[in-house]
Amino acid sequence: MTDPNKQLVTDLVELWNTHDTERIAARYSDDCRVLDVAIAQPLIGRDAVQLMFAAYYQAFPDLHLVLDDIIVESDRLALFWTAHGTHLGTILHIPASGRRVSAKGVNRLVLRDGLVCETTTIWDVAGMLRGIGLLPDL
């Protein structure tokens, strides 16, 4: 039997890959708190979630996340993923490079009533910057 929270998050990752920001935002609570290492300030609410995903999809129109692993502990989950995309739009004030990049990341999600009410995203920003040619290879 599949854990319902694990299925909810698996479905959420599939939804992220549709790039449908309105449907994605509907999976977050009205008061959700979003922390992302690439964003200076926490984001609050569905509208902010929708704008954040729209910005990533604008920068990487073919963005696709592969779910590598999920850890479930009641209403708290950790998702480990690999993102792939072509840098065709501005991100972090960096103009499009046209380069294909990959980055690994993890999300810690807290669920409430079947919705994401809190998420922290930690991802390899330096790896993305190396991939688009702004940092040297290590």
Helices and strands as residue ranges (DSSP letters): H 4-16, H 21-25, E 28-36, E 43-44, H 46-59, E 64-73, E 76-86, E 100-112, E 115-123, H 125-131
